């Protein structure tokens, strides 16, 4: 696959120094920047999908008139979390 260039990035010297200070062994600043960009793109895609699911859920609730009490949802989530923690042990 061909690669493409990103626009050059001008940053405050303090930010550059901070970024360089957290590089792992063998990691380049450009590699760090590429991974950071990938991570942020992924986070934003997940956020967009999360919001879309929430809106779809809201619309379904409006359409059907079926709603769930927050306490019941929280209890179910606590149960799922406890089960997952138990399985991890």
N, CA, C and O atoms as a Tinker XYZ file with bonds, in Angstrom:
   356  protein
     1  N      0.847000   -1.169000    0.000000    73     2
     2  CA     0.000000    0.000000    0.000000    64     1     3
     3  C      0.897000    1.239000    0.000000    63     2     4     5
     4  O      1.886000    1.306000    0.730000    81     3
     5  N      0.540000    2.196000   -0.814000    73     3     6
     6  CA     1.271000    3.461000   -0.825000    64     5     7
     7  C      0.981000    4.233000    0.454000    63     6     8     9
     8  O     -0.105000    4.130000    1.024000    81     7
     9  N      1.943000    4.990000    0.885000    73     7    10
    10  CA     1.724000    5.827000    2.066000    64     9    11
    11  C      1.461000    7.259000    1.635000    63    10    12    13
    12  O      1.773000    7.654000    0.511000    81    11
    13  N      0.899000    8.008000    2.522000    73    11    14
    14  CA     0.621000    9.424000    2.269000    64    13    15
    15  C      1.227000   10.236000    3.396000    63    14    16    17
    16  O      1.388000    9.742000    4.512000    81    15
    17  N      1.558000   11.462000    3.107000    73    15    18
    18  CA     2.124000   12.355000    4.124000    64    17    19
    19  C      1.017000   13.130000    4.812000    63    18    20    21
    20  O     -0.022000   13.438000    4.226000    81    19
    21  N      1.274000   13.433000    6.067000    73    19    22
    22  CA     0.382000   14.308000    6.825000    64    21    23
    23  C      1.001000   15.694000    6.801000    63    22    24    25
    24  O      2.208000   15.831000    6.599000    81    23
    25  N      0.191000   16.719000    7.006000    73    23    26
    26  CA     0.750000   18.075000    7.074000    64    25    27
    27  C      1.748000   18.165000    8.229000    63    26    28    29
    28  O      1.578000   17.519000    9.263000    81    27
    29  N      2.782000   18.969000    8.041000    73    27    30
    30  CA     3.743000   19.138000    9.135000    64    29    31
    31  C      3.023000   19.800000   10.315000    63    30    32    33
    32  O      2.044000   20.525000   10.140000    81    31
    33  N      3.519000   19.537000   11.478000    73    31    34
    34  CA     2.841000   19.992000   12.687000    64    33    35
    35  C      3.775000   20.895000   13.480000    63    34    36    37
    36  O      4.849000   20.466000   13.900000    81    35
    37  N      3.377000   22.118000   13.681000    73    35    38
    38  CA     4.168000   23.047000   14.470000    64    37    39
    39  C      3.583000   23.055000   15.886000    63    38    40    41
    40  O      2.383000   23.252000   16.081000    81    39
    41  N      4.454000   22.837000   16.855000    73    39    42
    42  CA     4.009000   22.798000   18.255000    64    41    43
    43  C      4.946000   23.634000   19.112000    63    42    44    45
    44  O      6.069000   23.953000   18.721000    81    43
    45  N      4.459000   23.967000   20.261000    73    43    46
    46  CA     5.248000   24.666000   21.259000    64    45    47
    47  C      6.435000   23.768000   21.655000    63    46    48    49
    48  O      6.268000   22.556000   21.791000    81    47
    49  N      7.612000   24.342000   21.837000    73    47    50
    50  CA     8.781000   23.544000   22.225000    64    49    51
    51  C      8.563000   22.730000   23.507000    63    50    52    53
    52  O      9.126000   21.647000   23.661000    81    51
    53  N      7.757000   23.250000   24.409000    73    51    54
    54  CA     7.479000   22.526000   25.659000    64    53    55
    55  C      6.716000   21.230000   25.359000    63    54    56    57
    56  O      6.999000   20.187000   25.949000    81    55
    57  N      5.751000   21.305000   24.441000    73    55    58
    58  CA     4.998000   20.105000   24.064000    64    57    59
    59  C      5.907000   19.097000   23.373000    63    58    60    61
    60  O      5.821000   17.901000   23.648000    81    59
    61  N      6.768000   19.559000   22.489000    73    59    62
    62  CA     7.693000   18.639000   21.817000    64    61    63
    63  C      8.585000   17.935000   22.837000    63    62    64    65
    64  O      8.786000   16.724000   22.759000    81    63
    65  N      9.114000   18.692000   23.785000    73    63    66
    66  CA     9.985000   18.112000   24.811000    64    65    67
    67  C      9.208000   17.091000   25.655000    63    66    68    69
    68  O      9.741000   16.037000   26.003000    81    67
    69  N      7.960000   17.406000   25.979000    73    67    70
    70  CA     7.130000   16.482000   26.754000    64    69    71
    71  C      6.888000   15.194000   25.959000    63    70    72    73
    72  O      6.954000   14.096000   26.511000    81    71
    73  N      6.610000   15.337000   24.669000    73    71    74
    74  CA     6.386000   14.160000   23.824000    64    73    75
    75  C      7.657000   13.310000   23.745000    63    74    76    77
    76  O      7.601000   12.085000   23.850000    81    75
    77  N      8.779000   13.959000   23.562000    73    75    78
    78  CA    10.046000   13.226000   23.489000    64    77    79
    79  C     10.362000   12.521000   24.804000    63    78    80    81
    80  O     10.999000   11.467000   24.809000    81    79
    81  N      9.921000   13.096000   25.910000    73    79    82
    82  CA    10.232000   12.517000   27.224000    64    81    83
    83  C      9.471000   11.221000   27.494000    63    82    84    85
    84  O      9.849000   10.460000   28.385000    81    83
    85  N      8.410000   10.960000   26.740000    73    83    86
    86  CA     7.625000    9.741000   26.984000    64    85    87
    87  C      7.832000    8.677000   25.904000    63    86    88    89
    88  O      7.157000    7.648000   25.910000    81    87
    89  N      8.753000    8.921000   24.989000    73    87    90
    90  CA     9.015000    7.927000   23.948000    64    89    91
    91  C      9.556000    6.647000   24.578000    63    90    92    93
    92  O     10.349000    6.685000   25.519000    81    91
    93  N      9.118000    5.534000   24.047000    73    91    94
    94  CA     9.619000    4.231000   24.507000    64    93    95
    95  C     10.915000    3.908000   23.764000    63    94    96    97
    96  O     11.241000    4.528000   22.752000    81    95
    97  N     11.630000    2.943000   24.280000    73    95    98
    98  CA    12.891000    2.556000   23.660000    64    97    99
    99  C     12.663000    2.163000   22.194000    63    98   100   101
   100  O     11.812000    1.331000   21.883000    81    99
   101  N     13.434000    2.775000   21.321000    73    99   102
   102  CA    13.337000    2.478000   19.900000    64   101   103
   103  C     12.205000    3.193000   19.177000    63   102   104   105
   104  O     12.060000    3.048000   17.963000    81   103
   105  N     11.406000    3.957000   19.898000    73   103   106
   106  CA    10.265000    4.661000   19.290000    64   105   107
   107  C     10.709000    6.039000   18.809000    63   106   108   109
   108  O     11.403000    6.764000   19.521000    81   107
   109  N     10.307000    6.385000   17.612000    73   107   110
   110  CA    10.620000    7.704000   17.076000    64   109   111
   111  C      9.476000    8.664000   17.372000    63   110   112   113
   112  O      8.355000    8.246000   17.663000    81   111
   113  N      9.772000    9.935000   17.294000    73   111   114
   114  CA     8.741000   10.936000   17.501000    64   113   115
   115  C      7.664000   10.818000   16.424000    63   114   116   117
   116  O      6.476000   10.950000   16.719000    81   115
   117  N      8.067000   10.571000   15.185000    73   115   118
   118  CA     7.066000   10.423000   14.120000    64   117   119
   119  C      6.223000    9.162000   14.329000    63   118   120   121
   120  O      5.028000    9.168000   14.036000    81   119
   121  N      6.824000    8.089000   14.828000    73   119   122
   122  CA     6.061000    6.879000   15.135000    64   121   123
   123  C      5.064000    7.115000   16.250000    63   122   124   125
   124  O      3.932000    6.634000   16.202000    81   123
   125  N      5.500000    7.865000   17.261000    73   123   126
   126  CA     4.620000    8.230000   18.367000    64   125   127
   127  C      3.444000    9.064000   17.859000    63   126   128   129
   128  O      2.297000    8.835000   18.243000    81   127
   129  N      3.740000   10.025000   16.998000    73   127   130
   130  CA     2.690000   10.884000   16.451000    64   129   131
   131  C      1.710000   10.076000   15.601000    63   130   132   133
   132  O      0.501000   10.296000   15.667000    81   131
   133  N      2.229000    9.142000   14.805000    73   131   134
   134  CA     1.342000    8.314000   13.980000    64   133   135
   135  C      0.430000    7.465000   14.855000    63   134   136   137
   136  O     -0.770000    7.369000   14.595000    81   135
   137  N      0.996000    6.848000   15.893000    73   135   138
   138  CA     0.178000    6.019000   16.782000    64   137   139
   139  C     -0.851000    6.866000   17.521000    63   138   140   141
   140  O     -1.989000    6.437000   17.710000    81   139
   141  N     -0.460000    8.056000   17.936000    73   139   142
   142  CA    -1.393000    8.957000   18.608000    64   141   143
   143  C     -2.544000    9.326000   17.687000    63   142   144   145
   144  O     -3.697000    9.379000   18.116000    81   143
   145  N     -2.236000    9.581000   16.430000    73   143   146
   146  CA    -3.270000    9.905000   15.451000    64   145   147
   147  C     -4.209000    8.721000   15.244000    63   146   148   149
   148  O     -5.428000    8.887000   15.206000    81   147
   149  N     -3.634000    7.524000   15.112000    73   147   150
   150  CA    -4.469000    6.317000   14.964000    64   149   151
   151  C     -5.394000    6.136000   16.172000    63   150   152   153
   152  O     -6.583000    5.852000   16.026000    81   151
   153  N     -4.823000    6.305000   17.364000    73   151   154
   154  CA    -5.616000    6.146000   18.588000    64   153   155
   155  C     -6.763000    7.146000   18.648000    63   154   156   157
   156  O     -7.880000    6.791000   19.023000    81   155
   157  N     -6.494000    8.386000   18.282000    73   155   158
   158  CA    -7.532000    9.420000   18.343000    64   157   159
   159  C     -8.604000    9.188000   17.284000    63   158   160   161
   160  O     -9.789000    9.387000   17.551000    81   159
   161  N     -8.203000    8.769000   16.087000    73   159   162
   162  CA    -9.183000    8.442000   15.045000    64   161   163
   163  C    -10.085000    7.315000   15.547000    63   162   164   165
   164  O    -11.306000    7.389000   15.405000    81   163
   165  N     -9.492000    6.277000   16.130000    73   163   166
   166  CA   -10.265000    5.149000   16.661000    64   165   167
   167  C    -11.210000    5.596000   17.767000    63   166   168   169
   168  O    -12.369000    5.185000   17.799000    81   167
   169  N    -10.714000    6.449000   18.688000    73   167   170
   170  CA   -11.550000    6.938000   19.795000    64   169   171
   171  C    -12.738000    7.715000   19.262000    63   170   172   173
   172  O    -13.858000    7.552000   19.747000    81   171
   173  N    -12.505000    8.552000   18.275000    73   171   174
   174  CA   -13.601000    9.346000   17.724000    64   173   175
   175  C    -14.599000    8.494000   16.956000    63   174   176   177
   176  O    -15.798000    8.770000   16.983000    81   175
   177  N    -14.121000    7.466000   16.275000    73   175   178
   178  CA   -15.039000    6.559000   15.589000    64   177   179
   179  C    -15.911000    5.823000   16.599000    63   178   180   181
   180  O    -17.121000    5.700000   16.410000    81   179
   181  N    -15.291000    5.333000   17.673000    73   179   182
   182  CA   -16.054000    4.648000   18.719000    64   181   183
   183  C    -17.047000    5.595000   19.375000    63   182   184   185
   184  O    -18.176000    5.203000   19.669000    81   183
   185  N    -16.642000    6.819000   19.603000    73   183   186
   186  CA   -17.539000    7.807000   20.205000    64   185   187
   187  C    -18.732000    8.072000   19.285000    63   186   188   189
   188  O    -19.870000    8.150000   19.749000    81   187
   189  N    -18.477000    8.208000   17.993000    73   187   190
   190  CA   -19.557000    8.452000   17.027000    64   189   191
   191  C    -20.539000    7.268000   17.021000    63   190   192   193
   192  O    -21.754000    7.462000   17.000000    81   191
   193  N    -19.998000    6.048000   17.041000    73   191   194
   194  CA   -20.849000    4.862000   17.054000    64   193   195
   195  C    -21.657000    4.768000   18.349000    63   194   196   197
   196  O    -22.828000    4.388000   18.326000    81   195
   197  N    -21.031000    5.112000   19.474000    73   195   198
   198  CA   -21.711000    5.100000   20.767000    64   197   199
   199  C    -22.891000    6.070000   20.765000    63   198   200   201
   200  O    -23.988000    5.736000   21.211000    81   199
   201  N    -22.646000    7.270000   20.256000    73   199   202
   202  CA   -23.716000    8.276000   20.193000    64   201   203
   203  C    -24.828000    7.808000   19.259000    63   202   204   205
   204  O    -26.009000    7.981000   19.562000    81   203
   205  N    -24.457000    7.217000   18.130000    73   203   206
   206  CA   -25.472000    6.721000   17.181000    64   205   207
   207  C    -26.328000    5.633000   17.830000    63   206   208   209
   208  O    -27.544000    5.604000   17.638000    81   207
   209  N    -25.694000    4.734000   18.602000    73   207   210
   210  CA   -26.469000    3.693000   19.295000    64   209   211
   211  C    -27.399000    4.310000   20.329000    63   210   212   213
   212  O    -28.538000    3.871000   20.485000    81   211
   213  N    -26.915000    5.332000   21.039000    73   211   214
   214  CA   -27.747000    6.000000   22.036000    64   213   215
   215  C    -28.951000    6.678000   21.405000    63   214   216   217
   216  O    -30.062000    6.593000   21.926000    81   215
   217  N    -28.732000    7.349000   20.286000    73   215   218
   218  CA   -29.836000    8.009000   19.589000    64   217   219
   219  C    -30.824000    6.981000   19.062000    63   218   220   221
   220  O    -32.036000    7.182000   19.147000    81   219
   221  N    -30.313000    5.874000   18.516000    73   219   222
   222  CA   -31.202000    4.814000   18.013000    64   221   223
   223  C    -32.019000    4.216000   19.158000    63   222   224   225
   224  O    -33.204000    3.923000   18.995000    81   223
   225  N    -31.382000    4.039000   20.313000    73   223   226
   226  CA   -32.078000    3.508000   21.481000    64   225   227
   227  C    -33.162000    4.473000   21.949000    63   226   228   229
   228  O    -34.274000    4.059000   22.276000    81   227
   229  N    -32.835000    5.745000   21.977000    73   227   230
   230  CA   -33.820000    6.763000   22.353000    64   229   231
   231  C    -35.012000    6.741000   21.395000    63   230   232   233
   232  O    -36.168000    6.763000   21.819000    81   231
   233  N    -34.712000    6.697000   20.111000    73   231   234
   234  CA   -35.779000    6.674000   19.116000    64   233   235
   235  C    -36.653000    5.434000   19.249000    63   234   236   237
   236  O    -37.870000    5.502000   19.076000    81   235
   237  N    -36.025000    4.298000   19.558000    73   235   238
   238  CA   -36.776000    3.052000   19.747000    64   237   239
   239  C    -37.673000    3.166000   20.974000    63   238   240   241
   240  O    -38.811000    2.696000   20.962000    81   239
   241  N    -37.164000    3.785000   22.027000    73   239   242
   242  CA   -37.981000    3.979000   23.231000    64   241   243
   243  C    -39.173000    4.883000   22.927000    63   242   244   245
   244  O    -40.291000    4.603000   23.358000    81   243
   245  N    -38.938000    5.963000   22.188000    73   243   246
   246  CA   -40.050000    6.834000   21.787000    64   245   247
   247  C    -41.084000    6.051000   20.980000    63   246   248   249
   248  O    -42.290000    6.166000   21.198000    81   247
   249  N    -40.574000    5.251000   20.039000    73   247   250
   250  CA   -41.461000    4.515000   19.132000    64   249   251
   251  C    -42.306000    3.479000   19.871000    63   250   252   253
   252  O    -43.504000    3.349000   19.623000    81   251
   253  N    -41.661000    2.738000   20.788000    73   251   254
   254  CA   -42.355000    1.637000   21.464000    64   253   255
   255  C    -43.001000    2.045000   22.782000    63   254   256   257
   256  O    -43.917000    1.377000   23.262000    81   255
   257  N    -42.524000    3.144000   23.369000    73   255   258
   258  CA   -43.012000    3.543000   24.686000    64   257   259
   259  C    -42.423000    2.696000   25.796000    63   258   260   261
   260  O    -42.886000    2.768000   26.935000    81   259
   261  N    -41.409000    1.891000   25.491000    73   259   262
   262  CA   -40.769000    1.023000   26.479000    64   261   263
   263  C    -39.531000    1.717000   27.042000    63   262   264   265
   264  O    -38.583000    2.021000   26.318000    81   263
   265  N    -39.567000    1.959000   28.347000    73   263   266
   266  CA   -38.458000    2.610000   29.026000    64   265   267
   267  C    -38.028000    1.735000   30.191000    63   266   268   269
   268  O    -38.785000    0.876000   30.644000    81   267
   269  N    -36.812000    1.956000   30.675000    73   267   270
   270  CA   -36.291000    1.190000   31.798000    64   269   271
   271  C    -35.844000    2.149000   32.890000    63   270   272   273
   272  O    -35.264000    3.199000   32.614000    81   271
   273  N    -36.121000    1.776000   34.127000    73   271   274
   274  CA   -35.716000    2.599000   35.265000    64   273   275
   275  C    -34.198000    2.564000   35.402000    63   274   276   277
   276  O    -33.571000    1.520000   35.221000    81   275
   277  N    -33.621000    3.708000   35.723000    73   275   278
   278  CA   -32.165000    3.805000   35.864000    64   277   279
   279  C    -31.645000    2.821000   36.913000    63   278   280   281
   280  O    -30.604000    2.198000   36.706000    81   279
   281  N    -32.356000    2.670000   38.036000    73   279   282
   282  CA   -31.902000    1.749000   39.087000    64   281   283
   283  C    -31.828000    0.316000   38.574000    63   282   284   285
   284  O    -30.905000   -0.421000   38.922000    81   283
   285  N    -32.785000   -0.078000   37.755000    73   283   286
   286  CA   -32.782000   -1.437000   37.206000    64   285   287
   287  C    -31.617000   -1.629000   36.243000    63   286   288   289
   288  O    -30.973000   -2.677000   36.244000    81   287
   289  N    -31.350000   -0.627000   35.430000    73   287   290
   290  CA   -30.229000   -0.705000   34.484000    64   289   291
   291  C    -28.911000   -0.759000   35.248000    63   290   292   293
   292  O    -28.030000   -1.552000   34.915000    81   291
   293  N    -28.776000    0.081000   36.269000    73   291   294
   294  CA   -27.547000    0.083000   37.066000    64   293   295
   295  C    -27.336000   -1.262000   37.757000    63   294   296   297
   296  O    -26.212000   -1.760000   37.817000    81   295
   297  N    -28.402000   -1.843000   38.273000    73   295   298
   298  CA   -28.297000   -3.147000   38.937000    64   297   299
   299  C    -27.848000   -4.211000   37.939000    63   298   300   301
   300  O    -27.003000   -5.047000   38.261000    81   299
   301  N    -28.401000   -4.184000   36.748000    73   299   302
   302  CA   -28.001000   -5.160000   35.736000    64   301   303
   303  C    -26.530000   -4.969000   35.349000    63   302   304   305
   304  O    -25.797000   -5.944000   35.187000    81   303
   305  N    -26.108000   -3.729000   35.205000    73   303   306
   306  CA   -24.704000   -3.465000   34.871000    64   305   307
   307  C    -23.769000   -3.910000   35.992000    63   306   308   309
   308  O    -22.699000   -4.458000   35.729000    81   307
   309  N    -24.173000   -3.673000   37.250000    73   307   310
   310  CA   -23.354000   -4.136000   38.377000    64   309   311
   311  C    -23.229000   -5.655000   38.353000    63   310   312   313
   312  O    -22.156000   -6.195000   38.625000    81   311
   313  N    -24.311000   -6.341000   38.031000    73   311   314
   314  CA   -24.280000   -7.798000   37.938000    64   313   315
   315  C    -23.360000   -8.273000   36.827000    63   314   316   317
   316  O    -22.606000   -9.230000   37.008000    81   315
   317  N    -23.417000   -7.611000   35.682000    73   315   318
   318  CA   -22.533000   -7.964000   34.563000    64   317   319
   319  C    -21.068000   -7.742000   34.934000    63   318   320   321
   320  O    -20.205000   -8.549000   34.588000    81   319
   321  N    -20.793000   -6.649000   35.636000    73   319   322
   322  CA   -19.433000   -6.351000   36.053000    64   321   323
   323  C    -18.930000   -7.383000   37.057000    63   322   324   325
   324  O    -17.796000   -7.851000   36.953000    81   323
   325  N    -19.764000   -7.736000   38.024000    73   323   326
   326  CA   -19.378000   -8.745000   39.021000    64   325   327
   327  C    -19.097000  -10.080000   38.346000    63   326   328   329
   328  O    -18.133000  -10.759000   38.701000    81   327
   329  N    -19.912000  -10.462000   37.391000    73   327   330
   330  CA   -19.728000  -11.717000   36.663000    64   329   331
   331  C    -18.414000  -11.707000   35.883000    63   330   332   333
   332  O    -17.680000  -12.695000   35.876000    81   331
   333  N    -18.126000  -10.587000   35.230000    73   331   334
   334  CA   -16.888000  -10.465000   34.447000    64   333   335
   335  C    -15.670000  -10.521000   35.369000    63   334   336   337
   336  O    -14.664000  -11.147000   35.037000    81   335
   337  N    -15.765000   -9.864000   36.525000    73   335   338
   338  CA   -14.646000   -9.882000   37.471000    64   337   339
   339  C    -14.408000  -11.296000   38.009000    63   338   340   341
   340  O    -13.268000  -11.733000   38.164000    81   339
   341  N    -15.495000  -11.991000   38.286000    73   339   342
   342  CA   -15.393000  -13.354000   38.796000    64   341   343
   343  C    -14.757000  -14.265000   37.743000    63   342   344   345
   344  O    -13.916000  -15.101000   38.077000    81   343
   345  N    -15.146000  -14.112000   36.492000    73   343   346
   346  CA   -14.606000  -14.940000   35.401000    64   345   347
   347  C    -13.126000  -14.660000   35.185000    63   346   348   349
   348  O    -12.380000  -15.543000   34.762000    81   347
   349  N    -12.699000  -13.435000   35.475000    73   347   350
   350  CA   -11.300000  -13.049000   35.290000    64   349   351
   351  C    -10.387000  -13.691000   36.326000    63   350   352   353
   352  O     -9.196000  -13.879000   36.078000    81   351
   353  N    -10.930000  -14.020000   37.459000    73   351   354
   354  CA   -10.109000  -14.597000   38.556000    64   353   355
   355  C     -9.819000  -16.040000   38.328000    63   354   356
   356  O     -9.149000  -16.671000   39.145000    81   355
